[in-house]
Amino acid sequence: MKFFRKYVFPGLYGLLIYFTIRALNDIVIDIEFWKRSWALNSLEISLSILVGYLGIALFEWLFRYFDKKGSVQLSYKSLVRELFIFVLANLILINLIFTPMAAFTDDGLSWADAVDINLIPTLYAIIYYGITRTNTWLRAYVNNQMQLEKLTNDHLETELKFLKAQYHPHFLFNALNTIYFQMDEDVDGAKKSTELLSSLLRYQLYDQQQRVAIKQELEYLQDYIQLQKIRASQKMRLSVFFDEELADQLVYPLLLLPLVENAFKYIGGDYKIDISATTIEKGMLFKVYNDVPATMKIADNYSGIGHENLKRRLELLYPNKHRLIAGGEAGSYIAQLELEF
């Protein structure tokens, strides 16, 4: 394609101009130019091909000049300026070659010849300008959009990394607090809990960059629940159900933990916690219920670092593909999250 545009198209462009001028001019004066001397026709055709190559070379040089001056950004002022310079340069080139050619190779230069020589190449040049510059502006627009999208993605990725970095200390604080209380009563148990915590952190460090199988995420939750059960009150009634059909579906990790963490953190009253993950038509429904102290004020919306991070991560990772509902009434709290796989 580059070879055609650079070496073939300019010659065809010159021939197009020549045959259009000859056709219109010969209709007016009622002659058939192919019956003229072929030596004369060959000279005119050769000069027309030369005009084609010179013209396209001149146009491309002008386009590079316009771009260098910053005119690639489309505006009314730059468009008028470009077009004026472009047409003027085209008219100078045409009159340097075609006007003398018509004056000396034909029966003199008439007003009809002058009009055709100036008008037809100008119209073709404007068409070439429109197609070429539109393509340039379109490519510039696409490149700008790609750069904008890249900057947006980089910003979102940076924000996600920040949210994760902020999330780890929050998790560590609660987990280490659990082990701290356990060490007063059961040192061996605390060692096992430390090993369990190490396994949980390993999952966070190595498996959070990409999506993971939902089964892996639920196993991680099971380990976390086991860790929390150690410090939980003996009065706690815990029910956990994970649908076996949730296996190989891919999800982003560490989105379910804040809901479970919240249940253990604020449990009270009758000390009941229900955790379930079930399949729905397009994905998964994750639901957490927990009793809270009767004196605790129930908030309809999330608050705190962990929950704010969860909502922001959902907006970034599952735009228009998640539904988070949280709230409750006196003595209980329910949070449920719908995710589309």
MOCOR-V789403 format. One record per backbone hydrogen bond with DSSP energy under -0.5 kcal/mol. CO is the residue of the C=O (numbers start at 0). NH is the residue of the N-H. Records with the same first field share a line. If there is no record, write none. Layout:
CO = NH + NH
This chain:
0 = 4
1 = 5
2 = 6 + 7
3 = 7 + 8
7 = 11
8 = 12
9 = 13
10 = 14
11 = 15
12 = 16
13 = 17
14 = 18
15 = 19
16 = 20
17 = 21
18 = 22
19 = 23
20 = 24
21 = 25
22 = 26
23 = 27
24 = 28
25 = 29 + 30
30 = 32
31 = 34
32 = 35
36 = 40
37 = 41
38 = 42
39 = 43
40 = 44
41 = 45
42 = 46
43 = 47
44 = 48
45 = 49
46 = 50
47 = 51
48 = 52
49 = 53
50 = 54
51 = 55
52 = 56
53 = 57
54 = 58
55 = 59
56 = 60
57 = 61
58 = 62
59 = 63
60 = 64
61 = 65
62 = 66
63 = 67
64 = 68
65 = 70
66 = 69
69 = 72
71 = 73
74 = 78
75 = 79
76 = 80
77 = 81
78 = 82
79 = 83
80 = 84
81 = 85
82 = 86
83 = 87
84 = 88
85 = 89
86 = 90
87 = 91
88 = 92
89 = 93
90 = 94
91 = 95
92 = 96
93 = 96 + 97 + 98
96 = 100
97 = 101
98 = 102
99 = 103
100 = 104
101 = 105 + 107
107 = 109
109 = 113
110 = 114
111 = 115
112 = 116
113 = 117
114 = 118
115 = 119 + 120
117 = 121
118 = 122
119 = 123
120 = 124
121 = 125
122 = 126
123 = 127
124 = 128
125 = 129
126 = 130
127 = 131
128 = 132
129 = 133
130 = 134
131 = 135
132 = 136
133 = 137
134 = 138
135 = 139
136 = 140
137 = 141
138 = 142
139 = 143
140 = 144
141 = 145
142 = 146
143 = 147
144 = 148
145 = 149
146 = 150
147 = 151
148 = 152
149 = 153
150 = 154
151 = 155
152 = 156
153 = 157
154 = 158
155 = 159
156 = 160
157 = 161
158 = 162
159 = 163
160 = 164
161 = 165
162 = 166
163 = 167
164 = 168
165 = 169
166 = 170
167 = 171
168 = 172
169 = 173
170 = 174
171 = 175
172 = 176
173 = 177
174 = 178
175 = 179
176 = 180
177 = 181
178 = 182
179 = 183
180 = 183
181 = 184 + 185
185 = 189
186 = 190
187 = 191
188 = 192
189 = 193
190 = 194
191 = 195
192 = 196
193 = 197
194 = 198
195 = 199
196 = 200
197 = 201
198 = 202
199 = 203
200 = 204
201 = 205
202 = 206
203 = 207
211 = 250
212 = 215 + 216
213 = 217
214 = 218
215 = 219
216 = 220
217 = 221
218 = 222
219 = 223
220 = 224
221 = 225
222 = 226
223 = 227
224 = 228
225 = 229
226 = 229 + 230
227 = 230 + 231
232 = 235
235 = 237
236 = 272
238 = 274
240 = 276
242 = 245
244 = 246
246 = 214
248 = 213
250 = 211
251 = 254
255 = 258 + 259
256 = 260
257 = 261
258 = 262
259 = 263
260 = 264
261 = 265
267 = 270
270 = 236
271 = 290
272 = 238
273 = 288
274 = 240
275 = 286
276 = 242
277 = 284
281 = 340
282 = 279
283 = 285 + 338
284 = 277 + 286
285 = 336
286 = 275
287 = 334
288 = 273
289 = 332
290 = 267
292 = 295
295 = 297
303 = 307
304 = 308
305 = 309
306 = 310
307 = 311
308 = 312
309 = 313
310 = 314
311 = 315
312 = 316
313 = 317
317 = 320
320 = 339
322 = 324 + 337
324 = 335
326 = 333
328 = 331
330 = 291
331 = 328
332 = 289
333 = 326
334 = 287
335 = 324
336 = 285
337 = 322
338 = 283 + 340
